[in-house]
Amino acid sequence: MTAPIPLPDARCVSHEAMNTTFTIRLLGDPPQFDGIIRECCCMIDEIEGKLSRFIDGSEIWRINRLRAGETLYLSEDTHRCLLLAMRACADTGGLFDITLGRRIARRKAGEPAPPEETEGRLVLHPEQAAITCEIPGRELDLGGIGKGFALDRLREMLADWDISGGLLGAGASTLLAFGPEAWPVELAGGSDPVILQLRDQALGASGTEMQGHHIVHPAADGDTTYLSDRVWAVTADAASADFWSTALMLMTRDQVELCLTEPTPLHAAYAEIDGKVVPL
């Protein structure tokens, strides 16, 4: 996924967080631009401090260390993101599962992931910002939704600042366009790339090029077969684009077609097939 060329009157700033580079492109020249960017960067850092399982003391770090019967009260951001992840699991038929943290870590390290590692039970309270560990064993990993969630939160904050439009990005994985302008985005694959015009939409990308075969199928104990080496999902919000692109990697083309015909958040899907980017 190639970053688009900014419109002539768009200002662009980058910020390192969540093991990637966030980009913030805003239309026009807001008089409080520097202050807005500071607020955006602070929000990204705060969300990372809550959602990263690698930061000692973060809420996800603490959830992953709960003992049986313990309850942890959560911030609004963490609670919202976990509720979104629960919806994502339902929408994708269980293919997107944030409770596979241990198996994902073992896959990235090239180690076997025995099925008993997926035992355990966490209960998220929908009406109260809290989570309870009933049986230890599950470890949360929000790598497939956290960056998109951060972009959605940025869009909410920018609306409060009356920003008319822009393009927000999280590395090569997620883009979120908002406002009246369309942003050209190239889906680079093989010798035949596709140009999308994003307007009030998000684009998520997943693949094996950067992190290898790191996406784990919840029902598979060994190697996972992927739909393609690279896929893209178009949705209305960035969190959905994030998790749908992950789930697409684990689907068959028939399953993708069914998702596109059913009332799901997935607007469009693309994959690199035989050296070409094609719609699914």
C-alpha positions as CSV (number, residue, x, y, z in Angstrom):
1,M,0.0,0.0,0.0
2,T,1.8,3.1,-1.2
3,A,1.2,6.4,0.5
4,P,-0.7,8.8,-1.7
5,I,0.6,12.2,-2.9
6,P,-0.8,14.8,-0.6
7,L,-3.1,17.4,-2.1
8,P,-1.4,20.8,-2.6
9,D,-2.9,22.4,0.5
10,A,-2.4,19.5,2.8
11,R,0.1,19.7,5.6
12,C,1.8,16.4,6.7
13,V,3.4,15.4,10.0
14,S,4.8,12.0,11.1
15,H,5.0,10.5,14.5
16,E,6.7,7.2,15.7
17,A,4.5,5.0,17.9
18,M,3.1,1.5,18.1
19,N,6.2,0.2,16.3
20,T,5.2,2.1,13.2
21,T,5.1,5.6,11.7
22,F,1.8,7.5,12.0
23,T,1.2,10.2,9.4
24,I,-1.3,13.0,9.8
25,R,-2.3,15.0,6.7
26,L,-4.7,17.9,7.2
27,L,-6.4,19.9,4.5
28,G,-5.8,23.6,4.4
29,D,-3.7,25.5,7.0
30,P,-5.5,25.5,10.3
31,P,-4.4,28.4,12.5
32,Q,-3.8,26.1,15.4
33,F,-2.0,23.4,13.4
34,D,0.9,23.0,15.7
35,G,-1.3,22.7,18.8
36,I,-3.6,20.2,16.9
37,I,-0.6,18.0,16.0
38,R,0.7,18.0,19.6
39,E,-2.7,16.8,20.7
40,C,-2.8,14.1,18.1
41,C,0.7,12.8,19.0
42,C,-0.2,12.9,22.7
43,M,-3.4,10.9,22.0
44,I,-1.5,8.3,19.9
45,D,1.1,7.9,22.7
46,E,-1.6,7.6,25.4
47,I,-3.5,4.9,23.4
48,E,-0.2,3.0,22.9
49,G,0.4,3.2,26.6
50,K,-2.9,1.5,27.3
51,L,-3.2,-1.0,24.5
52,S,0.4,-2.4,24.0
53,R,1.0,-5.7,25.6
54,F,4.7,-5.0,25.4
55,I,4.7,-1.9,27.7
56,D,5.0,-2.9,31.4
57,G,2.0,-1.7,33.3
58,S,-0.3,-1.0,30.3
59,E,-3.8,-2.2,30.7
60,I,-3.4,-5.0,28.2
61,W,-0.1,-6.0,30.0
62,R,-2.1,-6.1,33.3
63,I,-5.0,-8.1,31.8
64,N,-2.5,-10.7,30.5
65,R,-1.3,-11.2,34.1
66,L,-4.7,-11.5,35.9
67,R,-5.2,-14.5,38.1
68,A,-8.4,-16.5,38.4
69,G,-11.2,-14.4,39.9
70,E,-9.4,-11.0,39.5
71,T,-11.1,-8.0,37.8
72,L,-9.4,-5.1,36.2
73,Y,-11.2,-1.8,35.7
74,L,-10.4,-0.2,32.4
75,S,-10.1,3.2,30.7
76,E,-12.8,4.1,28.2
77,D,-10.3,3.7,25.3
78,T,-9.3,0.2,26.3
79,H,-12.9,-0.8,27.0
80,R,-14.1,0.5,23.6
81,C,-11.3,-1.2,21.7
82,L,-12.0,-4.5,23.4
83,L,-15.7,-4.2,22.6
84,L,-14.8,-3.6,19.0
85,A,-12.5,-6.6,19.0
86,M,-15.4,-8.8,20.3
87,R,-17.6,-7.5,17.5
88,A,-14.8,-8.2,15.0
89,C,-14.6,-11.8,16.2
90,A,-18.3,-12.2,15.7
91,D,-18.3,-10.4,12.3
92,T,-15.5,-12.6,11.0
93,G,-16.8,-15.9,12.2
94,G,-14.1,-16.1,14.8
95,L,-11.2,-15.7,12.4
96,F,-10.1,-12.4,14.1
97,D,-9.3,-13.4,17.7
98,I,-7.2,-11.1,20.0
99,T,-6.8,-13.8,22.6
100,L,-4.2,-15.7,20.7
101,G,-1.3,-13.6,22.0
102,R,0.9,-16.5,23.1
103,R,0.4,-18.4,19.8
104,I,1.2,-15.3,17.7
105,A,4.4,-14.7,19.7
106,R,5.5,-18.3,19.2
107,R,4.7,-18.1,15.5
108,K,6.8,-14.9,15.1
109,A,9.6,-16.7,17.0
110,G,9.4,-19.8,14.8
111,E,8.3,-22.0,17.7
112,P,5.4,-24.5,17.8
113,A,2.2,-23.4,19.4
114,P,0.5,-26.3,21.2
115,P,-3.3,-26.1,21.3
116,E,-3.5,-26.1,25.1
117,E,-2.1,-22.6,25.0
118,T,-5.5,-21.3,23.9
119,E,-7.2,-22.4,27.0
120,G,-8.5,-19.8,29.5
121,R,-11.5,-17.5,29.8
122,L,-11.7,-13.7,30.1
123,V,-15.0,-12.0,30.6
124,L,-15.4,-8.4,29.3
125,H,-18.3,-6.5,31.0
126,P,-20.3,-4.7,28.3
127,E,-22.0,-2.1,30.6
128,Q,-19.0,-1.5,32.9
129,A,-15.4,-0.7,31.9
130,A,-14.0,-3.9,33.4
131,I,-12.7,-7.3,32.6
132,T,-12.6,-10.4,34.7
133,C,-10.3,-13.4,34.4
134,E,-12.2,-16.6,35.1
135,I,-9.5,-19.1,34.0
136,P,-6.0,-17.9,33.2
137,G,-4.4,-18.9,29.9
138,R,-5.5,-16.3,27.3
139,E,-3.2,-13.4,26.4
140,L,-4.5,-10.4,24.5
141,D,-2.8,-9.0,21.5
142,L,-4.4,-5.9,19.9
143,G,-1.8,-5.7,17.0
144,G,-4.6,-6.3,14.5
145,I,-6.9,-3.6,15.6
146,G,-5.0,-1.1,17.8
147,K,-3.6,1.1,15.1
148,G,-6.9,1.4,13.4
149,F,-8.6,2.2,16.6
150,A,-6.0,5.0,17.2
151,L,-6.8,6.5,13.8
152,D,-10.5,6.5,14.5
153,R,-9.9,8.3,17.8
154,L,-7.8,10.9,16.0
155,R,-10.6,11.5,13.5
156,E,-13.0,12.0,16.4
157,M,-10.7,14.5,18.0
158,L,-10.0,16.4,14.7
159,A,-13.8,16.7,14.3
160,D,-13.9,18.6,17.6
161,W,-11.3,20.9,16.2
162,D,-13.5,21.5,13.1
163,I,-10.8,20.1,10.7
164,S,-12.5,19.8,7.3
165,G,-10.7,16.8,6.1
166,G,-7.5,14.9,5.8
167,L,-5.8,11.5,5.6
168,L,-4.5,9.6,8.6
169,G,-2.1,6.6,8.3
170,A,-0.5,4.0,10.4
171,G,2.6,2.7,8.6
172,A,1.8,0.4,5.6
173,S,-1.1,-1.2,7.3
174,T,-4.0,1.3,7.7
175,L,-5.2,4.5,6.1
176,L,-8.3,6.6,7.0
177,A,-9.6,9.4,4.7
178,F,-12.1,11.9,6.0
179,G,-13.8,15.0,4.6
180,P,-14.8,16.0,1.1
181,E,-11.6,15.2,-0.8
182,A,-10.8,11.9,-2.4
183,W,-7.2,10.6,-1.8
184,P,-5.6,8.4,-4.4
185,V,-4.0,5.3,-2.9
186,E,-2.0,2.7,-4.9
187,L,-2.4,-1.0,-4.1
188,A,1.1,-2.0,-5.2
189,G,1.3,-5.7,-6.2
190,G,3.2,-7.3,-9.0
191,S,3.2,-5.4,-12.3
192,D,-0.4,-4.3,-12.3
193,P,-1.2,-2.0,-9.4
194,V,-4.7,-0.6,-8.7
195,I,-5.5,3.0,-7.8
196,L,-8.3,3.6,-5.3
197,Q,-9.9,6.9,-4.5
198,L,-10.5,7.0,-0.7
199,R,-13.2,9.4,0.5
200,D,-14.6,9.0,4.0
201,Q,-13.3,5.4,4.0
202,A,-10.5,3.4,5.5
203,L,-8.1,0.9,3.9
204,G,-6.4,-1.9,5.7
205,A,-3.6,-4.1,4.4
206,S,-2.2,-7.4,5.6
207,G,0.4,-9.7,4.2
208,T,3.5,-11.9,4.8
209,E,6.1,-9.5,3.4
210,M,7.0,-7.6,6.6
211,Q,6.4,-10.1,9.4
212,G,6.2,-13.5,7.6
213,H,3.5,-16.0,8.4
214,H,2.5,-14.3,11.7
215,I,-1.3,-14.4,11.3
216,V,-2.6,-17.4,13.2
217,H,-5.8,-19.3,12.4
218,P,-7.7,-19.9,15.6
219,A,-8.6,-23.5,14.6
220,A,-5.1,-24.5,13.2
221,D,-2.4,-25.9,15.4
222,G,0.3,-26.0,12.7
223,D,1.0,-24.0,9.5
224,T,-1.7,-21.7,8.2
225,T,-2.8,-21.5,4.6
226,Y,-3.3,-17.9,3.4
227,L,-5.7,-16.5,0.8
228,S,-2.8,-14.5,-0.7
229,D,0.6,-13.0,0.3
230,R,-1.1,-9.6,0.4
231,V,-4.7,-8.5,0.8
232,W,-6.6,-5.2,1.3
233,A,-9.9,-4.3,3.0
234,V,-12.0,-1.2,2.4
235,T,-14.4,-0.2,5.2
236,A,-16.0,2.9,6.8
237,D,-13.6,3.0,9.8
238,A,-10.0,2.2,10.4
239,A,-10.5,-0.4,13.2
240,S,-12.7,-2.4,10.9
241,A,-10.2,-2.1,8.0
242,D,-7.5,-3.4,10.4
243,F,-9.3,-6.5,11.5
244,W,-10.9,-7.3,8.2
245,S,-7.6,-7.3,6.4
246,T,-6.3,-9.8,9.0
247,A,-9.4,-12.0,8.6
248,L,-9.2,-11.9,4.8
249,M,-5.8,-13.6,5.0
250,L,-7.5,-16.6,6.6
251,M,-10.5,-16.8,4.3
252,T,-11.3,-18.6,1.0
253,R,-12.5,-16.6,-2.0
254,D,-16.0,-18.0,-1.5
255,Q,-16.0,-16.9,2.1
256,V,-14.9,-13.4,1.1
257,E,-17.6,-13.2,-1.6
258,L,-20.2,-14.2,1.1
259,C,-19.0,-11.4,3.4
260,L,-19.3,-8.9,0.6
261,T,-22.9,-9.9,-0.1
262,E,-23.9,-10.1,3.5
263,P,-24.5,-6.9,5.6
264,T,-21.0,-6.6,7.1
265,P,-18.7,-3.6,7.5
266,L,-16.6,-4.9,4.6
267,H,-17.2,-2.6,1.6
268,A,-14.6,-4.1,-0.8
269,A,-11.6,-6.5,-0.8
270,Y,-8.6,-7.0,-3.0
271,A,-5.8,-9.5,-3.1
272,E,-2.6,-10.0,-5.0
273,I,-3.3,-13.1,-7.2
274,D,-0.8,-14.4,-9.8
275,G,1.2,-11.2,-9.7
276,K,-1.9,-8.9,-10.1
277,V,-4.1,-6.9,-7.7
278,V,-7.6,-8.1,-8.2
279,P,-11.0,-7.3,-6.5
280,L,-12.5,-10.3,-4.6
